[in-house]
Amino acid sequence: MDEIKKSKLKFILCLLTGMVIGVLIGITGLNALVSYRIDQYHKKIRSLETVIEDNNVRLKKFEESMKNRNKFILKDIEIFLLYDGDDMEKISLEKHIKEKYNMLLGKEVKNIDIEMVAEVIDKRIMRIDENEYKLKVTRLMLSDVLKIWVEVNVKVMSSE
C-alpha cells in the first residue's frame, strides 16, 4: 500500500513539475514574440516621427519661399547612407545630418555653394549614444532636391 501511495505522489509531483516547466517555457516564448513586435513598432514610430518632423520643416520653408515662385528653389533633402548598421542607427544618423542642412530648404539653388554644402558633414565625427560615426561625403547632387551619399565608419567608444 505504501508503494502505491509513493508512486501516486511521484506521479503527481512529476505532473506538476511538467506543468510548471511548460507554463514557464510558454511564457518565455510569448514574451519573446511580444517584445519583438514592440521593437518593430518602436522603429516604425521613430521613423514616422522623423518623417513628420522633416515634412514640417519643409512645409515651413515652402511657405516662406512661395513669395518667390519664379525661382528654382531647393525643395527636399535626401540622405543615402552607405552603412550596414542597425535601422535605428540609420534613422538617427539621417535625422542628425538633415538637421545640418535644414537651413538650405527654400533657398534658391543658384545661390547655394555646393562645396560648402559638402564640407558641412564631410570628415565629421558624430557621437550618438555610445558610438562615434565618421562621415565622408562620397557623392553630392544638387537640383530641386539635394541628394547626398555619405559613407559611415563606426567606432565604438569604450565606457571606462
TIVEX-26091 format. One record per residue: residue in one letter; x, y, z of N, C-alpha, C in turn. Coordinates in steps of 0.02 Angstrom, whole numbers, plus 50000, padded with zeros to 5 digits. Layout:
N
AXYZXYZXYZ;...
END
This chain:
160
M500414994050000500005000050000500435006350000;D500975006050038501435011850040501745013149972;E501885007749935502185008549869501705011949822;I501065010549827500565013649784500515021049800;K500515022949864500485029949884501115033749861;K501695030449867502305033549845502315034549769;S502065029649732502065030349659501555035649638;K500975036249674500485041549659500795048349673;L501145048849729501465055149748501995057149697;K502395052249674502895053649623502565055849557;F502015052449541501655054149479501385061349482;I501075063049537500785069749546501345075049545;L501895073649580502465078249582502755079149512;C502825073849475503095074049407502615077949361;L501965076749369501455080249329501475087749343;L501495089649406501515096749425502165100149400;T502725096549406503355099349383503335100349307;G503065095649271502995096349198502545102149179;M502005102949215501545108549201501885115249215;V502245115749270502595122049286503125123649234;I503505118649214504025119649163503695121649096;G503155118449078502795120149017502525127249017;V502245129249073501995136149080502565141149073;L503125139749106503705144249102503975144849031;I504025139248996504265139448926503765143248882;G503125142148893502615145748855502635153248867;I502715155248929502755162348946503385165448914;T503945161848916504565164448887504485165348811;G504195160448778504095161048705503625166748688;L503075167348724502605172848712502935179548725;N503345180048777503695186248793504175188148737;A504525183248709504995184648653504605187148592;L504045184148577503645186148520503375193248529;V503105194748587502825201348600503365206648601;S503945205248631504475210248633504745211648563;Y504775206748520504995207848451504505212448415;R503865211248423503365215548391503395222648418;I503505223348483503555230048513504155233748484;D504715230348476505315233448446505165235748375;Q504815231648337504645233548268504195239748267;Y503715239948312503275245848316503665252048338;H504135251148383504535256748406504945259648349;K505245255348308505625257648249505175261348201;K504595258748189504125261848142503905268648167;I503745269148231503535275548261504095280648256;R504705278548270505275283148267505395285648196;S505345281248147505445283448078504875288048056;L504265286748078503715291048060503775297948093;E504015298148155504125304548188504655308548151;T505165305248126505685308748088505395311548023;V504975307547989504655309847927504205315847941;I503825315547994503375321148012503775327448026;E504305326748065504725332448082505035335448019;D505275331247974505575333547911505055337047869;N504455334247865503925337347825503705344047853;N503695344647919503515351047950504025356447933;V504665354647935505185359447917505125361447844;R505015356447801504945357947729504345362347715;L503785360947749503185364847740503295372147760;K503635373147815503775379847838504225383547788;K504735380147763505175383247714504805384747648;F504365380347627503985381447566503515387347572;E503205387947630502755393547641503135400147636;E503755400147662504165406147658504385407547587;S504515402347549504775403247481504215404047428;M503605403347447503055404047398503025411147370;K503325415747403503335422647379503755423047315;N504245418747308504695418747250504545412747206;R503985412747172503775406947133504195405747070;N504455410847041504815410146978505525407646987;K505755406947046506445404847058506475397347069;F507055394447051507185387247060507435386247131;I507015383347174507175382847245507295375547266;L507655374847321507785368147349507165365847386;K506895360047366506275357647394506355351947444;D506885348147436506955342147479507685340347486;I507825336547539508505334047552508445326547561;E508845322747523508855315547529509555313347549;I509585309247600510225306647625510245299147610;F510785297047578510895289847564511505287747604;L511405283447654511955281247697512245274747669;L512895274647661513255268647641513495265447706;Y513035261747738513145259247805512715253047815;D513005247847844512645241547854512405240647926;G512335245847963512165245348034511415244448045;D511235245348107510555244548131510105249948101;D509465248348090508995253148063508895259248108;M508905258048173508825263648220509415268448215;E510015265748206510595270048198510555273948133;K510325270748079510255274148015509755279948020;I509195278648052508685283848060508965289648100;S509315288148154509605293348196510125297348158;L510555293948120511065297448080510755301848027;E510255299247992509915303147940509605309447971;K509295308648029508985314348062509495319648080;H510065317648109510575322448128510885325848067;I510975322148013511265325047952510775330047921;K510135328147918509635332647889509575339047929;E509655338647995509635344648037510175349648016;K510745347047994511285351447972511115355247909;Y510665352447867510505355347803509815358647799;N509435358647853508755361347851508745368747832;M509275372447848509275379647832509305380847757;L509475375847717509515376547645508825375947611;L508355372647644507695371647614507365378447599;G507095379047539506755385147520507225390347490;K507865389147488508345393847459508395392647384;E508595397947349508675397347277509295393147263;V509245388347217509775383647202510405387047177;K510335392247136510925395447109511335399147162;N511035400547219511395403947273511725399147323;I511635392647313511925387747359512615385747335;D513115386347378513795384447362513875376947376;I513955373047322513965365747328514575363347368;E515135366747364515725364647401515625365647476;M515285371047494515145372247565514645367047592;V514175365147549513685360047569514035353547586;A514515351547545514885345347558515305345847621;E515595351647634516045352547691515675352347758;V515015353247757514635353347819514705346747857;I514675341147822514735334647857515325330447835;D515685332547783516245328547760516795328447813;K517035322447828517565321247877517355323347948;R516715323147961516455324948026516355318748068;I516455319348133516335313848180515715315548220;M515215311148217514595312048255514585307048312;R514405309448370514335305048428513595304248443;I513355298148438512655296548454512675290548499;D512355291148557512355286048609513085284548628;E513295278148623513975276448643514425275248583;N514205277248524514595276148463514825282648431;E515385282248396515635287748356515565285748283;Y515325290348242515235289048172515645294048132;K516095291648092516495296048048516155296147981;L515975302247959515595303147898516055305547842;K515915303047782516295305247724515815305747665;V515765311547636515325312647579515645309647517;T515295304847485515575301747425515295304847362;R514655306847363514345309947305513855315147329;L513745320047286513275325547302512945327747237;M512285328547239511925330847180511435336247201;L511455341947166511025347547184510585349347125;S509935348847136509425351247090508885353947136;D508255352947120507745354947167507735350347228;V508095344747223508195340147278508955339347289;L509175340447350509875339447368509965332147388;K510365328547350510495321447364511215320747386;I511315317547444511975316747473512085309447489;W512635306647463512835299847480513395300247531;V513295297147588513765297647644514005290747664;E514665289947667514965283747691515065284547766;V514865279347804514885279647877515345274147903;N515825276147944516255271347979516125272048054;V516045266348088515865266248158516455264848201;K516495268448257516995267148308516625266848374;V516615260948407516265260148471516715263048525;M516415267548563516795270648618516765266048678;S517325265548713517355261348774517075265248832;S516705261848875516415265148934516845263648995;E517305268049007517775266949064517615271749119;
END
